[in-house]
Amino acid sequence: MYNIDKGQEFEKATSTPEGTATWKNQLDKFAAGNPSEWVTGAVFGGTYEREGLELRDRQMLTMSALAAMGGVEPQLTGHIATAYKHAGMSKEEIAECFVHLMPYIGVPKTLAAMRCMEAALGDLD
């Protein structure tokens, strides 16, 4: 499924205009064909719109994959913020996701994920 309108709705609901513009500009600046449109339509307007998982579950999976990959801290930070602000996850639940991953992804990647959490959530309660 590819739905640019649904993807744009998701972006508006889960990100700031500045945040969306930043990643779109990074993709589109040097690449022909506006690849950011594909992300908007296919990922946010497609994958995220599928039945079977709630946004909370999708964010948990996305955070886990990004933490395991490493080197994608801006994306992980954004997804942590979305999990907290829009998917109903508490700071403790997000932290527990990363602690649970520690034996699988290692201490350095877990610490990097926690730094992303600090950047995304700071001192929020």
N, CA, C and O atoms as a printed pandas DataFrame, in Angstrom:
     atom_number atom_name residue_name chain_id  residue_number  x_coord  y_coord  z_coord
0              1         N          MET        A               1    0.839   -1.164    0.000
1              2        CA          MET        A               1    0.000    0.000    0.000
2              3         C          MET        A               1    0.895    1.242    0.000
3              4         O          MET        A               1    1.922    1.278    0.678
4              5         N          TYR        A               2    0.500    2.237   -0.753
5              6        CA          TYR        A               2    1.223    3.494   -0.859
6              7         C          TYR        A               2    0.196    4.612   -0.815
7              8         O          TYR        A               2   -0.637    4.728   -1.714
8              9         N          ASN        A               3    0.249    5.440    0.229
9             10        CA          ASN        A               3   -0.742    6.491    0.377
10            11         C          ASN        A               3   -0.061    7.744    0.912
11            12         O          ASN        A               3    0.170    7.879    2.113
12            13         N          ILE        A               4    0.255    8.658   -0.003
13            14        CA          ILE        A               4    0.980    9.869    0.368
14            15         C          ILE        A               4    0.168   10.731    1.340
15            16         O          ILE        A               4    0.739   11.338    2.246
16            17         N          ASP        A               5   -1.154   10.790    1.161
17            18        CA          ASP        A               5   -1.984   11.601    2.051
18            19         C          ASP        A               5   -1.964   11.067    3.483
19            20         O          ASP        A               5   -1.820   11.838    4.432
20            21         N          LYS        A               6   -2.109    9.747    3.641
21            22        CA          LYS        A               6   -2.055    9.135    4.978
22            23         C          LYS        A               6   -0.672    9.349    5.596
23            24         O          LYS        A               6   -0.554    9.610    6.793
24            25         N          GLY        A               7    0.368    9.235    4.772
25            26        CA          GLY        A               7    1.723    9.455    5.263
26            27         C          GLY        A               7    1.935   10.870    5.756
27            28         O          GLY        A               7    2.574   11.083    6.787
28            29         N          GLN        A               8    1.408   11.833    5.033
29            30        CA          GLN        A               8    1.534   13.226    5.462
30            31         C          GLN        A               8    0.742   13.469    6.751
31            32         O          GLN        A               8    1.183   14.230    7.612
32            33         N          GLU        A               9   -0.409   12.836    6.887
33            34        CA          GLU        A               9   -1.180   12.934    8.136
34            35         C          GLU        A               9   -0.365   12.383    9.310
35            36         O          GLU        A               9   -0.323   12.979   10.386
36            37         N          PHE        A              10    0.286   11.227    9.082
37            38        CA          PHE        A              10    1.108   10.619   10.134
38            39         C          PHE        A              10    2.251   11.546   10.517
39            40         O          PHE        A              10    2.518   11.747   11.701
40            41         N          GLU        A              11    2.927   12.111    9.521
41            42        CA          GLU        A              11    4.036   13.035    9.802
42            43         C          GLU        A              11    3.567   14.223   10.631
43            44         O          GLU        A              11    4.225   14.601   11.601
44            45         N          LYS        A              12    2.441   14.812   10.259
45            46        CA          LYS        A              12    1.921   15.970   10.986
46            47         C          LYS        A              12    1.535   15.606   12.417
47            48         O          LYS        A              12    1.684   16.414   13.334
48            49         N          ALA        A              13    1.038   14.387   12.598
49            50        CA          ALA        A              13    0.593   13.962   13.924
50            51         C          ALA        A              13    1.737   13.559   14.839
51            52         O          ALA        A              13    1.582   13.598   16.059
52            53         N          THR        A              14    2.882   13.173   14.287
53            54        CA          THR        A              14    3.945   12.597   15.113
54            55         C          THR        A              14    5.270   13.346   15.064
55            56         O          THR        A              14    6.223   12.943   15.730
56            57         N          SER        A              15    5.353   14.413   14.302
57            58        CA          SER        A              15    6.631   15.117   14.190
58            59         C          SER        A              15    6.386   16.616   14.064
59            60         O          SER        A              15    5.284   17.061   13.741
60            61         N          THR        A              16    7.420   17.365   14.322
61            62        CA          THR        A              16    7.343   18.805   14.095
62            63         C          THR        A              16    7.598   19.085   12.618
63            64         O          THR        A              16    8.241   18.280   11.944
64            65         N          PRO        A              17    7.112   20.197   12.109
65            66        CA          PRO        A              17    7.426   20.539   10.717
66            67         C          PRO        A              17    8.929   20.630   10.475
67            68         O          PRO        A              17    9.417   20.258    9.408
68            69         N          GLU        A              18    9.664   21.131   11.482
69            70        CA          GLU        A              18   11.123   21.255   11.336
70            71         C          GLU        A              18   11.790   19.887   11.275
71            72         O          GLU        A              18   12.695   19.662   10.473
72            73         N          GLY        A              19   11.332   18.973   12.133
73            74        CA          GLY        A              19   11.889   17.622   12.134
74            75         C          GLY        A              19   11.646   16.904   10.820
75            76         O          GLY        A              19   12.546   16.261   10.280
76            77         N          THR        A              20   10.437   17.014   10.309
77            78        CA          THR        A              20   10.109   16.388    9.026
78            79         C          THR        A              20   10.931   17.003    7.910
79            80         O          THR        A              20   11.469   16.290    7.062
80            81         N          ALA        A              21   11.030   18.333    7.907
81            82        CA          ALA        A              21   11.800   19.012    6.860
82            83         C          ALA        A              21   13.266   18.600    6.893
83            84         O          ALA        A              21   13.892   18.481    5.840
84            85         N          THR        A              22   13.822   18.382    8.071
85            86        CA          THR        A              22   15.233   18.013    8.182
86            87         C          THR        A              22   15.518   16.702    7.471
87            88         O          THR        A              22   16.417   16.641    6.632
88            89         N          TRP        A              23   14.756   15.632    7.796
89            90        CA          TRP        A              23   15.075   14.350    7.166
90            91         C          TRP        A              23   14.704   14.352    5.685
91            92         O          TRP        A              23   15.372   13.702    4.881
92            93         N          LYS        A              24   13.653   15.069    5.319
93            94        CA          LYS        A              24   13.287   15.131    3.896
94            95         C          LYS        A              24   14.369   15.838    3.088
95            96         O          LYS        A              24   14.723   15.400    1.994
96            97         N          ASN        A              25   14.894   16.939    3.637
97            98        CA          ASN        A              25   15.962   17.655    2.936
98            99         C          ASN        A              25   17.213   16.801    2.807
99           100         O          ASN        A              25   17.894   16.847    1.782
100          101         N          GLN        A              26   17.523   16.018    3.844
101          102        CA          GLN        A              26   18.697   15.149    3.778
102          103         C          GLN        A              26   18.556   14.125    2.655
103          104         O          GLN        A              26   19.525   13.831    1.955
104          105         N          LEU        A              27   17.364   13.587    2.485
105          106        CA          LEU        A              27   17.149   12.601    1.423
106          107         C          LEU        A              27   17.111   13.237    0.041
107          108         O          LEU        A              27   17.668   12.690   -0.911
108          109         N          ASP        A              28   16.463   14.376   -0.074
109          110        CA          ASP        A              28   16.182   14.958   -1.382
110          111         C          ASP        A              28   17.261   15.884   -1.917
111          112         O          ASP        A              28   17.275   16.190   -3.110
112          113         N          LYS        A              29   18.158   16.331   -1.064
113          114        CA          LYS        A              29   19.140   17.346   -1.464
114          115         C          LYS        A              29   19.977   16.915   -2.664
115          116         O          LYS        A              29   20.179   17.697   -3.593
116          117         N          PHE        A              30   20.460   15.685   -2.647
117          118        CA          PHE        A              30   21.351   15.244   -3.710
118          119         C          PHE        A              30   20.772   14.124   -4.571
119          120         O          PHE        A              30   21.375   13.744   -5.574
120          121         N          ALA        A              31   19.619   13.597   -4.195
121          122        CA          ALA        A              31   19.036   12.475   -4.925
122          123         C          ALA        A              31   17.870   12.950   -5.786
123          124         O          ALA        A              31   17.020   13.721   -5.340
124          125         N          ALA        A              32   17.853   12.482   -7.004
125          126        CA          ALA        A              32   16.769   12.839   -7.912
126          127         C          ALA        A              32   15.485   12.115   -7.528
127          128         O          ALA        A              32   15.521   11.022   -6.962
128          129         N          GLY        A              33   14.365   12.729   -7.837
129          130        CA          GLY        A              33   13.084   12.047   -7.692
130          131         C          GLY        A              33   12.429   12.134   -6.329
131          132         O          GLY        A              33   11.464   11.414   -6.075
132          133         N          ASN        A              34   12.917   12.988   -5.445
133          134        CA          ASN        A              34   12.314   13.153   -4.120
134          135         C          ASN        A              34   12.076   11.828   -3.397
135          136         O          ASN        A              34   10.924   11.438   -3.208
136          137         N          PRO        A              35   13.129   11.131   -2.991
137          138        CA          PRO        A              35   12.940    9.865   -2.278
138          139         C          PRO        A              35   12.157   10.009   -0.979
139          140         O          PRO        A              35   11.603    9.029   -0.480
140          141         N          SER        A              36   12.105   11.208   -0.430
141          142        CA          SER        A              36   11.330   11.401    0.797
142          143         C          SER        A              36    9.843   11.134    0.554
143          144         O          SER        A              36    9.134   10.729    1.476
144          145         N          GLU        A              37    9.365   11.353   -0.662
145          146        CA          GLU        A              37    7.971   11.051   -0.976
146          147         C          GLU        A              37    7.696    9.558   -0.838
147          148         O          GLU        A              37    6.618    9.161   -0.395
148          149         N          TRP        A              38    8.660    8.737   -1.213
149          150        CA          TRP        A              38    8.484    7.291   -1.062
150          151         C          TRP        A              38    8.370    6.935    0.419
151          152         O          TRP        A              38    7.504    6.147    0.799
152          153         N          VAL        A              39    9.236    7.508    1.262
153          154        CA          VAL        A              39    9.165    7.232    2.699
154          155         C          VAL        A              39    7.798    7.655    3.233
155          156         O          VAL        A              39    7.152    6.898    3.957
156          157         N          THR        A              40    7.367    8.840    2.883
157          158        CA          THR        A              40    6.065    9.332    3.348
158          159         C          THR        A              40    4.937    8.416    2.909
159          160         O          THR        A              40    4.102    8.024    3.724
160          161         N          GLY        A              41    4.905    8.073    1.638
161          162        CA          GLY        A              41    3.804    7.273    1.106
162          163         C          GLY        A              41    3.872    5.801    1.451
163          164         O          GLY        A              41    2.868    5.205    1.843
164          165         N          ALA        A              42    5.048    5.208    1.310
165          166        CA          ALA        A              42    5.170    3.751    1.489
166          167         C          ALA        A              42    5.364    3.342    2.945
167          168         O          ALA        A              42    4.814    2.330    3.379
168          169         N          VAL        A              43    6.133    4.108    3.697
169          170        CA          VAL        A              43    6.396    3.738    5.086
170          171         C          VAL        A              43    5.302    4.302    5.998
171          172         O          VAL        A              43    4.569    3.545    6.634
172          173         N          PHE        A              44    5.197    5.628    6.058
173          174        CA          PHE        A              44    4.234    6.236    6.979
174          175         C          PHE        A              44    2.793    6.091    6.487
175          176         O          PHE        A              44    1.870    5.982    7.294
176          177         N          GLY        A              45    2.598    6.089    5.181
177          178        CA          GLY        A              45    1.257    5.922    4.627
178          179         C          GLY        A              45    0.944    4.498    4.227
179          180         O          GLY        A              45   -0.168    4.208    3.785
180          181         N          GLY        A              46    1.907    3.605    4.376
181          182        CA          GLY        A              46    1.718    2.208    3.999
182          183         C          GLY        A              46    1.977    1.268    5.153
183          184         O          GLY        A              46    1.038    0.772    5.776
184          185         N          THR        A              47    3.244    1.016    5.446
185          186        CA          THR        A              47    3.612    0.080    6.504
186          187         C          THR        A              47    2.969    0.447    7.836
187          188         O          THR        A              47    2.445   -0.425    8.529
188          189         N          TYR        A              48    3.002    1.719    8.199
189          190        CA          TYR        A              48    2.441    2.140    9.479
190          191         C          TYR        A              48    0.916    2.088    9.497
191          192         O          TYR        A              48    0.316    2.156   10.570
192          193         N          GLU        A              49    0.282    1.970    8.347
193          194        CA          GLU        A              49   -1.181    1.920    8.272
194          195         C          GLU        A              49   -1.726    0.494    8.239
195          196         O          GLU        A              49   -2.940    0.298    8.289
196          197         N          ARG        A              50   -0.855   -0.491    8.157
197          198        CA          ARG        A              50   -1.311   -1.882    8.095
198          199         C          ARG        A              50   -2.015   -2.283    9.387
199          200         O          ARG        A              50   -1.722   -1.763   10.463
200          201         N          GLU        A              51   -2.935   -3.204    9.255
201          202        CA          GLU        A              51   -3.607   -3.758   10.427
202          203         C          GLU        A              51   -2.686   -4.769   11.106
203          204         O          GLU        A              51   -1.741   -5.274   10.499
204          205         N          GLY        A              52   -2.977   -5.053   12.363
205          206        CA          GLY        A              52   -2.254   -6.111   13.058
206          207         C          GLY        A              52   -1.366   -5.648   14.186
207          208         O          GLY        A              52   -1.123   -6.402   15.129
208          209         N          LEU        A              53   -0.876   -4.427   14.115
209          210        CA          LEU        A              53   -0.049   -3.883   15.191
210          211         C          LEU        A              53   -0.487   -2.460   15.476
211          212         O          LEU        A              53   -0.836   -1.705   14.568
212          213         N          GLU        A              54   -0.465   -2.112   16.741
213          214        CA          GLU        A              54   -0.743   -0.737   17.140
214          215         C          GLU        A              54    0.533    0.089   16.995
215          216         O          GLU        A              54    1.629   -0.458   16.878
216          217         N          LEU        A              55    0.376    1.413   17.004
217          218        CA          LEU        A              55    1.530    2.305   16.887
218          219         C          LEU        A              55    2.555    2.011   17.978
219          220         O          LEU        A              55    3.756    2.047   17.713
220          221         N          ARG        A              56    2.112    1.725   19.184
221          222        CA          ARG        A              56    3.013    1.391   20.293
222          223         C          ARG        A              56    3.913    0.206   19.924
223          224         O          ARG        A              56    5.123    0.251   20.146
224          225         N          ASP        A              57    3.327   -0.839   19.366
225          226        CA          ASP        A              57    4.088   -2.026   18.974
226          227         C          ASP        A              57    5.071   -1.698   17.853
227          228         O          ASP        A              57    6.223   -2.131   17.876
228          229         N          ARG        A              58    4.606   -0.936   16.881
229          230        CA          ARG        A              58    5.481   -0.564   15.758
230          231         C          ARG        A              58    6.666    0.266   16.243
231          232         O          ARG        A              58    7.791    0.079   15.782
232          233         N          GLN        A              59    6.409    1.184   17.176
233          234        CA          GLN        A              59    7.500    1.999   17.700
234          235         C          GLN        A              59    8.486    1.156   18.497
235          236         O          GLN        A              59    9.695    1.368   18.413
236          237         N          MET        A              60    7.979    0.209   19.263
237          238        CA          MET        A              60    8.865   -0.666   20.030
238          239         C          MET        A              60    9.769   -1.459   19.079
239          240         O          MET        A              60   10.971   -1.580   19.316
240          241         N          LEU        A              61    9.191   -1.990   18.019
241          242        CA          LEU        A              61    9.981   -2.743   17.042
242          243         C          LEU        A              61   10.990   -1.842   16.330
243          244         O          LEU        A              61   12.143   -2.224   16.131
244          245         N          THR        A              62   10.549   -0.656   15.954
245          246        CA          THR        A              62   11.438    0.271   15.247
246          247         C          THR        A              62   12.587    0.707   16.139
247          248         O          THR        A              62   13.738    0.733   15.704
248          249         N          MET        A              63   12.281    1.051   17.384
249          250        CA          MET        A              63   13.347    1.437   18.315
250          251         C          MET        A              63   14.341    0.300   18.505
251          252         O          MET        A              63   15.549    0.534   18.557
252          253         N          SER        A              64   13.852   -0.912   18.607
253          254        CA          SER        A              64   14.731   -2.071   18.794
254          255         C          SER        A              64   15.642   -2.262   17.592
255          256         O          SER        A              64   16.842   -2.488   17.744
256          257         N          ALA        A              65   15.075   -2.171   16.406
257          258        CA          ALA        A              65   15.883   -2.343   15.192
258          259         C          ALA        A              65   16.933   -1.245   15.072
259          260         O          ALA        A              65   18.089   -1.521   14.753
260          261         N          LEU        A              66   16.538   -0.015   15.323
261          262        CA          LEU        A              66   17.490    1.099   15.214
262          263         C          LEU        A              66   18.589    0.997   16.266
263          264         O          LEU        A              66   19.758    1.249   15.973
264          265         N          ALA        A              67   18.216    0.628   17.489
265          266        CA          ALA        A              67   19.230    0.465   18.537
266          267         C          ALA        A              67   20.215   -0.634   18.159
267          268         O          ALA        A              67   21.417   -0.494   18.386
268          269         N          ALA        A              68   19.722   -1.715   17.590
269          270        CA          ALA        A              68   20.589   -2.828   17.195
270          271         C          ALA        A              68   21.510   -2.432   16.045
271          272         O          ALA        A              68   22.656   -2.877   15.984
272          273         N          MET        A              69   21.015   -1.603   15.142
273          274        CA          MET        A              69   21.826   -1.181   13.999
274          275         C          MET        A              69   22.982   -0.295   14.435
275          276         O          MET        A              69   24.116   -0.465   13.986
276          277         N          GLY        A              70   22.679    0.651   15.314
277          278        CA          GLY        A              70   23.680    1.629   15.714
278          279         C          GLY        A              70   23.984    2.586   14.581
279          280         O          GLY        A              70   23.710    2.287   13.418
280          281         N          GLY        A              71   24.542    3.723   14.911
281          282        CA          GLY        A              71   24.905    4.711   13.903
282          283         C          GLY        A              71   23.723    5.462   13.315
283          284         O          GLY        A              71   23.869    6.180   12.326
284          285         N          VAL        A              72   22.554    5.301   13.917
285          286        CA          VAL        A              72   21.348    5.958   13.408
286          287         C          VAL        A              72   20.666    6.739   14.538
287          288         O          VAL        A              72   19.443    6.726   14.679
288          289         N          GLU        A              73   21.487    7.412   15.325
289          290        CA          GLU        A              73   20.987    8.079   16.518
290          291         C          GLU        A              73   19.914    9.127   16.234
291          292         O          GLU        A              73   18.955    9.205   17.001
292          293         N          PRO        A              74   20.018    9.937   15.177
293          294        CA          PRO        A              74   18.931   10.905   14.940
294          295         C          PRO        A              74   17.574   10.223   14.718
295          296         O          PRO        A              74   16.549   10.691   15.212
296          297         N          GLN        A              75   17.579    9.123   13.977
297          298        CA          GLN        A              75   16.331    8.407   13.730
298          299         C          GLN        A              75   15.819    7.755   15.015
299          300         O          GLN        A              75   14.621    7.804   15.295
300          301         N          LEU        A              76   16.706    7.150   15.791
301          302        CA          LEU        A              76   16.304    6.524   17.046
302          303         C          LEU        A              76   15.733    7.562   17.999
303          304         O          LEU        A              76   14.720    7.311   18.652
304          305         N          THR        A              77   16.367    8.718   18.086
305          306        CA          THR        A              77   15.878    9.784   18.956
306          307         C          THR        A              77   14.471   10.201   18.554
307          308         O          THR        A              77   13.614   10.400   19.416
308          309         N          GLY        A              78   14.227   10.335   17.266
309          310        CA          GLY        A              78   12.894   10.707   16.781
310          311         C          GLY        A              78   11.848    9.661   17.097
311          312         O          GLY        A              78   10.727   10.000   17.479
312          313         N          HIS        A              79   12.194    8.400   16.944
313          314        CA          HIS        A              79   11.230    7.331   17.223
314          315         C          HIS        A              79   10.973    7.178   18.724
315          316         O          HIS        A              79    9.873    6.801   19.126
316          317         N          ILE        A              80   11.969    7.466   19.545
317          318        CA          ILE        A              80   11.753    7.467   20.996
318          319         C          ILE        A              80   10.746    8.558   21.353
319          320         O          ILE        A              80    9.829    8.324   22.140
320          321         N          ALA        A              81   10.913    9.735   20.784
321          322        CA          ALA        A              81    9.978   10.830   21.049
322          323         C          ALA        A              81    8.566   10.456   20.603
323          324         O          ALA        A              81    7.597   10.742   21.306
324          325         N          THR        A              82    8.446    9.823   19.442
325          326        CA          THR        A              82    7.127    9.398   18.959
326          327         C          THR        A              82    6.525    8.353   19.885
327          328         O          THR        A              82    5.329    8.398   20.172
328          329         N          ALA        A              83    7.336    7.412   20.356
329          330        CA          ALA        A              83    6.828    6.380   21.265
330          331         C          ALA        A              83    6.274    7.009   22.538
331          332         O          ALA        A              83    5.239    6.581   23.049
332          333         N          TYR        A              84    6.960    8.019   23.043
333          334        CA          TYR        A              84    6.546    8.674   24.281
334          335         C          TYR        A              84    5.338    9.587   24.062
335          336         O          TYR        A              84    4.351    9.519   24.795
336          337         N          LYS        A              85    5.434   10.435   23.051
337          338        CA          LYS        A              85    4.414   11.470   22.858
338          339         C          LYS        A              85    3.146   10.974   22.175
339          340         O          LYS        A              85    2.060   11.496   22.427
340          341         N          HIS        A              86    3.276    9.968   21.310
341          342        CA          HIS        A              86    2.135    9.593   20.468
342          343         C          HIS        A              86    1.715    8.132   20.580
343          344         O          HIS        A              86    0.631    7.767   20.126
344          345         N          ALA        A              87    2.551    7.297   21.174
345          346        CA          ALA        A              87    2.216    5.871   21.251
346          347         C          ALA        A              87    1.953    5.413   22.685
347          348         O          ALA        A              87    1.735    4.225   22.924
348          349         N          GLY        A              88    1.972    6.324   23.617
349          350        CA          GLY        A              88    1.592    6.002   24.988
350          351         C          GLY        A              88    2.613    5.247   25.810
351          352         O          GLY        A              88    2.260    4.667   26.837
352          353         N          MET        A              89    3.861    5.236   25.394
353          354        CA          MET        A              89    4.888    4.552   26.176
354          355         C          MET        A              89    5.467    5.502   27.219
355          356         O          MET        A              89    5.696    6.679   26.942
356          357         N          SER        A              90    5.699    4.981   28.410
357          358        CA          SER        A              90    6.327    5.776   29.466
358          359         C          SER        A              90    7.851    5.739   29.295
359          360         O          SER        A              90    8.392    4.913   28.560
360          361         N          LYS        A              91    8.523    6.656   29.996
361          362        CA          LYS        A              91    9.985    6.644   29.984
362          363         C          LYS        A              91   10.516    5.310   30.493
363          364         O          LYS        A              91   11.487    4.774   29.959
364          365         N          GLU        A              92    9.875    4.779   31.527
365          366        CA          GLU        A              92   10.325    3.516   32.113
366          367         C          GLU        A              92   10.171    2.358   31.127
367          368         O          GLU        A              92   11.034    1.484   31.054
368          369         N          GLU        A              93    9.091    2.353   30.382
369          370        CA          GLU        A              93    8.879    1.284   29.390
370          371         C          GLU        A              93    9.887    1.370   28.255
371          372         O          GLU        A              93   10.400    0.350   27.794
372          373         N          ILE        A              94   10.167    2.578   27.810
373          374        CA          ILE        A              94   11.155    2.746   26.745
374          375         C          ILE        A              94   12.527    2.307   27.240
375          376         O          ILE        A              94   13.244    1.593   26.538
376          377         N          ALA        A              95   12.894    2.730   28.447
377          378        CA          ALA        A              95   14.181    2.317   29.014
378          379         C          ALA        A              95   14.253    0.798   29.140
379          380         O          ALA        A              95   15.283    0.198   28.835
380          381         N          GLU        A              96   13.178    0.182   29.583
381          382        CA          GLU        A              96   13.153   -1.273   29.742
382          383         C          GLU        A              96   13.333   -1.990   28.412
383          384         O          GLU        A              96   13.929   -3.066   28.362
384          385         N          CYS        A              97   12.824   -1.403   27.335
385          386        CA          CYS        A              97   13.050   -1.992   26.004
386          387         C          CYS        A              97   14.550   -2.113   25.731
387          388         O          CYS        A              97   15.030   -3.146   25.264
388          389         N          PHE        A              98   15.278   -1.036   26.032
389          390        CA          PHE        A              98   16.711   -1.047   25.760
390          391         C          PHE        A              98   17.469   -1.952   26.726
391          392         O          PHE        A              98   18.414   -2.629   26.322
392          393         N          VAL        A              99   17.071   -1.972   27.983
393          394        CA          VAL        A              99   17.701   -2.881   28.945
394          395         C          VAL        A              99   17.467   -4.329   28.512
395          396         O          VAL        A              99   18.373   -5.158   28.597
396          397         N          HIS        A             100   16.257   -4.631   28.051
397          398        CA          HIS        A             100   15.957   -5.985   27.581
398          399         C          HIS        A             100   16.840   -6.367   26.387
399          400         O          HIS        A             100   17.226   -7.526   26.241
400          401         N          LEU        A             101   17.151   -5.405   25.553
401          402        CA          LEU        A             101   17.981   -5.670   24.368
402          403         C          LEU        A             101   19.461   -5.850   24.693
403          404         O          LEU        A             101   20.207   -6.399   23.882
404          405         N          MET        A             102   19.890   -5.401   25.855
405          406        CA          MET        A             102   21.323   -5.358   26.179
406          407         C          MET        A             102   22.062   -6.675   25.936
407          408         O          MET        A             102   23.153   -6.638   25.368
408          409         N          PRO        A             103   21.529   -7.839   26.333
409          410        CA          PRO        A             103   22.284   -9.066   26.064
410          411         C          PRO        A             103   22.360   -9.414   24.578
411          412         O          PRO        A             103   23.210  -10.201   24.161
412          413         N          TYR        A             104   21.485   -8.834   23.799
413          414        CA          TYR        A             104   21.438   -9.140   22.365
414          415         C          TYR        A             104   22.232   -8.150   21.520
415          416         O          TYR        A             104   22.841   -8.527   20.519
416          417         N          ILE        A             105   22.224   -6.868   21.933
417          418        CA          ILE        A             105   22.893   -5.848   21.113
418          419         C          ILE        A             105   24.183   -5.332   21.752
419          420         O          ILE        A             105   24.975   -4.664   21.087
420          421         N          GLY        A             106   24.398   -5.631   23.020
421          422        CA          GLY        A             106   25.613   -5.214   23.705
422          423         C          GLY        A             106   25.436   -3.941   24.513
423          424         O          GLY        A             106   24.516   -3.154   24.290
424          425         N          VAL        A             107   26.343   -3.769   25.453
425          426        CA          VAL        A             107   26.298   -2.611   26.343
426          427         C          VAL        A             107   26.531   -1.304   25.584
427          428         O          VAL        A             107   25.798   -0.347   25.833
428          429         N          PRO        A             108   27.510   -1.202   24.670
429          430        CA          PRO        A             108   27.719    0.079   23.986
430          431         C          PRO        A             108   26.493    0.567   23.209
431          432         O          PRO        A             108   26.169    1.753   23.253
432          433         N          LYS        A             109   25.821   -0.323   22.511
433          434        CA          LYS        A             109   24.631    0.094   21.766
434          435         C          LYS        A             109   23.481    0.422   22.710
435          436         O          LYS        A             109   22.675    1.306   22.418
436          437         N          THR        A             110   23.396   -0.270   23.823
437          438        CA          THR        A             110   22.373    0.057   24.814
438          439         C          THR        A             110   22.636    1.441   25.398
439          440         O          THR        A             110   21.706    2.229   25.566
440          441         N          LEU        A             111   23.893    1.740   25.708
441          442        CA          LEU        A             111   24.236    3.067   26.219
442          443         C          LEU        A             111   23.939    4.147   25.180
443          444         O          LEU        A             111   23.456    5.225   25.529
444          445         N          ALA        A             112   24.222    3.869   23.917
445          446        CA          ALA        A             112   23.908    4.829   22.854
446          447         C          ALA        A             112   22.403    5.070   22.779
447          448         O          ALA        A             112   21.963    6.203   22.586
448          449         N          ALA        A             113   21.613    4.005   22.932
449          450        CA          ALA        A             113   20.154    4.146   22.923
450          451         C          ALA        A             113   19.691    4.982   24.104
451          452         O          ALA        A             113   18.779    5.796   23.962
452          453         N          MET        A             114   20.302    4.793   25.266
453          454        CA          MET        A             114   19.942    5.579   26.439
454          455         C          MET        A             114   20.297    7.055   26.244
455          456         O          MET        A             114   19.574    7.934   26.714
456          457         N          ARG        A             115   21.408    7.330   25.553
457          458        CA          ARG        A             115   21.753    8.729   25.250
458          459         C          ARG        A             115   20.701    9.335   24.323
459          460         O          ARG        A             115   20.335   10.501   24.467
460          461         N          CYS        A             116   20.219    8.538   23.374
461          462        CA          CYS        A             116   19.143    9.005   22.486
462          463         C          CYS        A             116   17.879    9.284   23.283
463          464         O          CYS        A             116   17.165   10.251   23.019
464          465         N          MET        A             117   17.613    8.438   24.249
465          466        CA          MET        A             117   16.455    8.635   25.105
466          467         C          MET        A             117   16.583    9.946   25.875
467          468         O          MET        A             117   15.622   10.708   25.977
468          469         N          GLU        A             118   17.759   10.203   26.410
469          470        CA          GLU        A             118   18.007   11.456   27.128
470          471         C          GLU        A             118   17.813   12.656   26.197
471          472         O          GLU        A             118   17.235   13.667   26.595
472          473         N          ALA        A             119   18.296   12.538   24.963
473          474        CA          ALA        A             119   18.133   13.635   24.006
474          475         C          ALA        A             119   16.670   13.853   23.634
475          476         O          ALA        A             119   16.235   14.989   23.449
476          477         N          ALA        A             120   15.914   12.762   23.524
477          478        CA          ALA        A             120   14.513   12.856   23.112
478          479         C          ALA        A             120   13.614   13.318   24.230
479          480         O          ALA        A             120   12.695   14.107   24.007
480          481         N          LEU        A             121   13.869   12.835   25.439
481          482        CA          LEU        A             121   12.928   13.041   26.536
482          483         C          LEU        A             121   13.453   13.941   27.649
483          484         O          LEU        A             121   12.672   14.512   28.411
484          485         N          GLY        A             122   14.757   14.068   27.743
485          486        CA          GLY        A             122   15.331   14.928   28.773
486          487         C          GLY        A             122   14.809   14.591   30.157
487          488         O          GLY        A             122   14.861   13.438   30.585
488          489         N          ASP        A             123   14.319   15.574   30.838
489          490        CA          ASP        A             123   13.848   15.401   32.211
490          491         C          ASP        A             123   12.328   15.299   32.311
491          492         O          ASP        A             123   11.753   15.597   33.358
492          493         N          LEU        A             124   11.677   14.882   31.233
493          494        CA          LEU        A             124   10.217   14.717   31.288
494          495         C          LEU        A             124    9.833   13.665   32.299
495          496         O          LEU        A             124   10.578   12.709   32.510
496          497         N          ASP        A             125    8.707   13.821   32.915
497          498        CA          ASP        A             125    8.224   12.822   33.875
498          499         C          ASP        A             125    7.333   11.835   33.187
499          500         O          ASP        A             125    6.824   10.914   33.825
